[in-house]
Amino acid sequence: MNHLTWTGLLAGALAFGVMSAASAHHSHAMFDHTKQESVTGTVTSFDYRNPHVGLYLDVESAGKKVNYWVEMSNVQNMIRRGIGHGTFKPGDRVTVTLHPLKDGRPGGNYIKVVAADGKTYE
């Protein structure tokens, strides 16, 4: 094989590897998109960073505090939806509608968040 062929094969393999990694990263297979649930709780943390913004809240369930992890979109999409770095703060009461995790752990992929002031973020 000549140099041009090897270069083309190497470039193709690298592109495929990068595309495969990106595709795997953005999989939502862990969430059950056939179900929706709503939980109300108190924000414990709001991680506003890429690749995904994360909202953590304590939810009262059967007399116990359960910490939920809610995966949101990337920072750029959150900005477009009106969600900024300071939108949710520890201590805020919110209601989150989400697609739950398939494995039953507390958390999921957000659909919408209703803040204490009644403002809805979708």
Buried (B, 14 or more C-beta within 10 A) or exposed (E): EEEEEEEEEEEEEEEEEEEEEEEEEEEEEBBBEEEEEEBEBBBBEBEBEEEBBBBBBBBEEEEEEBEBBBBBBEBEEBEEBEBEEEBBEEEBEBBBBBBBBBEEEBBBBBBBBBBBEEEEBE
